[in-house]
Amino acid sequence: MGAAIGREEDSDLALAVPLTADGAYQLRWAVSAHAWDATLSEWHFLLGLLSSRERAEVEKSTSHDDRKRALLSRLMRRRAASLVFNADFATVTFRHTKGGKPFLDYKGSGIEPQPSAPNFNFNLSHEGHFVVLASEPVLLVGVDVSAPFELRGGPQLGPFSQVRQTFRHADTNVLTDEEWQVVEAEPDDAARVRCFRRHWCLKESYVKARGDGLAFALGRAEFRPCFIPEEAEAQQAAEATGDFIGAWGGALAGFEWLTSPVLTKIHQMLPPRVSDERTPASRGDALPEKEAQKEAQQSGGGEKSAGERWLRHSAERATEPPPPQQEVARVFSAEHELGVTLPEQKATAEMARVYVDGTLQRRWRFELSHLPRGHLVSVARGPPDAAIDAHGEFKGSFGQLTLSNDEMFSRLAAPTPPFRLLKVADLVPESHLDEYRRTLLNLNSGLISENQLRTTPEPPRGEPQKIPPTPDWFNPANASGYRDDIMGGNLGFGGGSHAGQDECTIS
């Protein structure tokens, strides 16, 4: 992330026992709004799947692209909740914190909280080509997607000199002095812009996870890249022997071209190594049965071989009672049918920690990875009791508000799934798919246009636009850029908008 701040060893996660992945409750979804050209009949069909409030929110957006992103984000959250809880798509409802963070209304949706997901929460972001969603069963989650300047829409920020002039003021400094050193140490203008975007994307995901948005002065948070010490040891071993495949138990077949820095986060896309005694619940899954039998036969007694452990573990799993049919269907629908996995993110992902007012926030971790066309996406995960919730309804929906350090770090150390690229059709409930397909075959419905979507007239040319009042919760430390973003119709730089309305944390 730059030269001025080095990567730090993450000893907390190095000592943690990673939990197994949370499956259907831990979603990472992305939809390309740019690639979607809606017909008029398709648009009205999809709009009809939303509540009247959601439709009004979509229609108040100021541009064609904003309306598409707003519609897709609301379909996405509704689809996610209905899949995760096997609920009726039409009856799912949401509430919002005072800061605008959306959350599932269990009672209004007729949904019973699940013991395996006591704190289910989600977050959405949209900018440029993509709308993204991330959800977690226990930890607090925030997500932000950042598009290259030329793809983001709204007012263009131009070269890095303009970025620095806009965001490095005494009253509006969004990066710490050390972070600015990291950015400015990059070799060229384009790299400095990308580095700035990385820092902003991390900060946005943090404040969106908390729920206070720009009420939190971004300059208070400083992000530093980190790594788990054992990763460094594995990298050094691979470098010393040149045996990338052997160092990772054969799991990297076809990735021989990877270099040491790229391996930093690669372990998260791999099954646990069978020699790792810290993961007894899932060890052995990486060892094929024939190899396990061969190794078990060659073992000369004493300590059990990896092959014997694999066979024993497989036998134990075979005797486990199968999950209820409803659970099987839900996991399959959420994790296997929808979308195409984008595994290349894991080869380029960066892991980071945050310091607030100079103090390390040990119970927060961030993963920054890449989507196509230069988009960055950051996922923040933290303790559920860190949510900013003035009314208490969001926190009140949690079944496990406090976590011990052991559980906290075990969950943070668990592998996280890569984002899956979904189609618009994946957001339509199964009960409406046939009707949706018929709508797509309506040859009398042309592609939708800006004029067909616009519900309010544009202001006459030359007439000055009125500036909406600044919300009372807005932090004056972030005042620079707010006026320009409001006037440009793009609330929030980097994918999170903070106007105190629904878009505060859904965008």
N, C-alpha and C positions, 0 to 999 in steps of 0.2 A: 504493500500500500504506500510505499515511499521509503526514503532513506533516513529521515530524521528520527522516526520512531521505529525501533526494531521490534521483531516478533518476540513475544513473551511466552515463556513456558507456562502451560496451564496445569499446575500441579493438582488442582482440585479435581479435574476430570481424569487426570492420570491415575488417581487413587480410587476413582469411583468404579463400581461394578455396573456396567451398562445394562439397562433393562432391554427386553426385546421390544421390537417396533410395535407401535400402537395400532397398526393396521388401518381399519376403515375410519377411525376417528381422526387420523393424522393425514389430512388431505393437503395436496399441493397441486392446484389447478391453474391452468392458463388458457385463455381463449384469445385468438387473434381477431380483434374488431376490424382491423385494417383489411383482412382478407375476406371479410363478409360484406357482400353487396346484397342487401335485402330488397325483396320486391314489396310493393305496397301491401298486398294481401298477407304476405309473410309477416311484415311488420305489425300489422293490426292483430294478427293471430297471436303473436308472441306477447304483444302488449296486453292482450286480453287474459293472459295467464297470471297477470299481476293483480294486486289489490288496487283499489281506486287511489289510495294514497301513493302507492308506488308509481302508478301511471302518471299522476300529477307531477311527481318528482322527475320522472323521465322527460316529460313534455316541457318542463321549465328550463331545460338545458339550452344553452345559447347557440349551439351549432349542430350540424348533422353528425359529426364525429362524436361530440360530447353525448348526444342522445343515444347513439349506438352503444357507447361504453356504459352509459347509465343503465340502459335496458339490460345489457348482458350481465352487469354486476348484480342486478337484482334477481335475474333468473338464476345466476350462479349460486347465490347464497340460499335461495329457496330450494334449489335442486340438492345442494349439499346437505341441508338439514333433513330433507325428506328421505334421502338415501341413508344417511347415517342412522336415523332413528326409525326407518321403515314407516314413515308418516305420510299422510295425504299431502301432496304438493300444494293443493289449493287452500288447505287450512293452516299451513305454517304461518306463524306471525312473528314479528320482531318488535323489540323495544329498543330504546336508545338511552344511553347515559346523558347526563347534563352536557357533557363535552361532545356528544354526538356519536359515540361508539355504539354500533348496533350489536345486539345480542338476542339469542333465541328466547322467545316467550313460551316457556314450557306449558304453563296453564292455558294460555290462549290458543296454543297449537294442539292441545290434547295429547301432549307427549310426556311420558314418564322418564325422568332422569335415569341414566344407566350407571350402575356401580363401577363399570369399567371406564366410564368417562364422566367422573363426577363434576368436572369443571369445563365441560365442552364449551369452547369459544372459538371465534373465527375473526378474520379480518380480511378486507379486500382493498385493492388498489388498482387504479387504471391510469395509464399515460402512454402516449405514442400508439403503438400497435396493439398493446396487450391489456387485458383485464386479468388480474390474478387473485387467487384466494388461497389462504392458508388457515388450517384449523388444528387445534390441539385438544386432547382429552382432559389434561390436568393442568399443564403450564399455561400461563398467559401468553398470547401470541399477537404479533403485529407484523404486517407485511407492507413493503413498498416497492413499486416498480418505477425505474427511472429510464426514460428514453433519451437517446441522443438529441441534442438541442434541435437539430433539423427535423426531427420526427415528432416532437412533443406537442406541437400546436401552440396556440396562444402567442404572447409576445416572445420574440426571439432574444436570447441573451448575448449572442454574438461570440467574439473571441474571449479568451481568458482574461484579457485586460478589462473587459467590460464586466465579467463575472466578479473579478476582484474589486472593482470599483463599486459594484452593487452590494456585495455581501461582506466587505471588510471595512465597515465603519465602526466607530467607537460605540454608537448606539444600536447597531444592528449586526454585530459580528456573530455569524452563525458557526464559525469554526474557532477552535482555540489557536493560540499562537503556534503551538507545536504542530497542529494539523495543517496550518497554513504553510509551515516550513516543509512538511511532507509534500504538499501539493506543488509548491514552487520549486522543489528540488527535482521534479520530473524533467526529462530532457527536452521536451518541446511543448508547444502550445496545446496540441491535441491531447497529449498525455496529461497535461495539467488539468484540462477540462474533465477528462475521464476520472482523474483522481479526486477532483472536487465532487463529481457526481457520486463516487463511491461513498465518500464521507456523508454527503447529504442523504443518500439512500439509507444508510445505517441509522442516521439520526431520526429520519422520518419513521422507520419501522419501530424504533424505540418509543417515541412519543405516541404513536398509534397503538402500540401494545398497552401502554399505560392508560391511554384514553384522554389525556389532556391536550394533545395536539400542540399548537403554537402557544398555548398558555404556558408551556415550559420553554424557557430561553435555551435555544439550541446550543449556544456557546458554552453552556455549563457542562455539556457532555463531550468527552474526548474518547475517541475510539482508537484502540490499538490492536493490531493483528496478533493472534496467539496460536499456539500449537500444543499438542499433547506430547510430552517428552518422548514417549515410546515411538511416536511417529518419526522423530528425528533419528532415533537409533536404527529404525528399519531403513530409513533413507540412506544413512551412512553405510549400513551393511550392503545395501544394493549397489551403492557407488563403489564400494571397495571390491566387490566380487564381480560386478557387472551383470549379476544374475537377477534381473528384475523379476522374472517369473518365479524362480526358486524362492526369493525373499518373501513372496506373497502366496506361497502354497499353490501355484499354478492358476490362481484366479485371474491373473492379468493376461492370459493368453490373447494375443492379438494386439496388445498394447505395448510391445517392446520398445516403441519409439518414445515412450514417456521419459521425461527427465526428472531429476530429483525434486525441484520445486513443485512440479505438477503432482507429485505423490503426497503432498501435504494432507490433502483431505480425501484421498482415494479410498482410505479404509472404510469410509462410511457407505460406499456402494458395494462393499464386499461382505460376505458372511464372516463371522468371527473365525479366527484361526483355531484349529483343533488343539493346538498346544497352549492356548490361552486359558488358564485355569480360572480366570476372573469371570468367565461367561458360561457357567455350567448349564444354564437353561437352554442355550442355543448352540453350544460347541458341537462339533461333529457333523453339522449339516453340510459343511463344505466338502466332506470327504465322500466320494462315491462308494457304493457298497462293495464293488469288486476290489477296489483298492484297499478298503478297510479289511476285507477278508484276507487279502494277500499279506497285508502288514501284520494282522493278528497271527497268522500262521508262522511268520518269520520271527515274531517276538519270542525271546528266550526266557520268559518268566520275569519275575521281579515286578517292577512297576508296570501297570497296564499300559499298553501301547495306545497310540492315537486311534489305531484301527479298532482295537477292542473297545475303547471308550465310545467310538462312533456306533459300533454294532449294539452295544448295551443301550446307548441313548436312543437308537432307532427302535429297539424293542420296547423300551419304556413308552415311547411316543405312540407305538402301535396299540398299546393297551389302554391309552387314555380314551375316555368317552368322547365321542364326536360332539362338536358344538351343536346347539339347536339349529334346525333347518333355517329358521329366520336369520340367525347369525351368519350362516354360510351364504345365504342369498345376498345379505347386505354387504358382506366383505367382498364377494365376487363382483357385485355391481359397482361398488365404489372403487375398487382397486384394480380390477382386471378388464372390465368391459369399457370403461370410459377412458378415452384419450390414448395418446401415444407418449410413452416415457421419453424424457430428454436426458439420458444418462450423461451426456457430455458436460452437464453442469458440475458433476462431482469432480471432474478432472481439473476444473478451473475455480472451484469454490474457495473462498477465504473464510476463515473463522476469526471472530473478533470478540473482544471484551470492551466494557465501557467504564470510564471513570467519570463520576459526577462531582463537580467541585473538588477535583483532585483525589477523591476516594474511590477505590475499586469497588464496583458493584459485583460481588462474587457470584451472585445467584442469577446473573443475566449472561446469555450467550447469543451470538449473532452469526448467521451464515449468509454470506454474500455470494451469489452465483450469477450465471449469465443465461439470458434468453436470446433467441435469434435477433439479428439486425442490431446488435450493439446494446440491447436493453440489459439493465442490471436489475436484480431482484434481491432484496434483503428480507430475511425472516428473523424476527426477534422473539426470543423465548425467555420468560422470566417467572418469578414467583407470583401466584394468583393473588396474594394479599397486597401486591404492589399496584393493583388497579386503582385508578382515580375515579371514584364513583360517588358524587355528592349525594345522590338520593339513596344509595345503598341497594338498589334493586338488582344491579348486575352482580355485585358480590354476593347478594342474598341468594342468587341462583346457584352458587357454588356449593358442592357437597363436601369439599376438602379445601378449605381456605388456606390453611397453613401446612407447610411441608417441612420435614426435618432436612438438615443439610445432606444426609446420606441419600434420601430419596430424591432431593432436588438435583444433586449432581449425577445420580444414576440416570435420571430422566434426561438431563442435558447431554450426557455421554452416549445415550442411545442413538443408533443410526437414524437419520431422517430421510424420508423419501425424496427423490427428485421431483421436479414439477412435471405434470402430465399435460400435454397439449390436447385440449378438447375441441370438438366441433360444436357449432351452435346447436345441432341436433341432439348432442349429448345433454344439453340443458333442459330438454323437453321431457316431461314425465312419460313413462311407457304408455300410460292410458290415453295420451293424446298424440302418440307418434303417427298413427295412421292418418289422423286428420291433418297433422302437420305435413306429411308427405303429399297428401292431396292438395294442400295449399301451395306447395312448391311446384306442383304440376299445373297450376292455374296460368295458362298461357296468356290470359287477358290482363295480367298484372305485370306492368313494367317495373324496372328498377326504381327504387324510391329516390326522390330528389329532395334537395334542401327546402324548396318551397312547399312541398307536400307535407313536410314535417313541421314547418314553422307554425306555431300557434299564436305567436305575438309578433306584431310588426316591428321591423328594425327601426331604430331612431332615424329621423330625417338627417341627411348629410349636413354636416356643419353644426348640428345641434349638440351641445356638450352633454355627455352622459352624466347621470347623477351617481355619486359614489355612495354605496350603501354604508350605513353607520357601522363603525367598528364595534364588534361585540364586546360586552362588558368583561368577558373572561379573557380577552385577547391580551397577550403579554406585550407591552410596548417595546421590549428588547428586540422583538422581531418585526417591528413596524415597517422597515424598509422592504420594498417588494410587494407588500400586501396591497397597496393602492394599485400598483401596476397589474398585479394578477387579477384583482377584482375587475379592473377596467378592461383587461384582456379577455375576460370570460373564462380564465383558467385558474381556478381557486387553488393555489398551492403549487409550488415548484417541486418537482420530483415525484408527483403522483398522489400526494395526500393533500386534500383541501381542508381548509380550517376556517370556514365561514360561520361556524357555530350551527350549521344546519345538518341535514342527513349526510351530506357529502363530506362532512368533517373527517370521518374515518372509513367511509365506504369507498371513497374514490382512490 
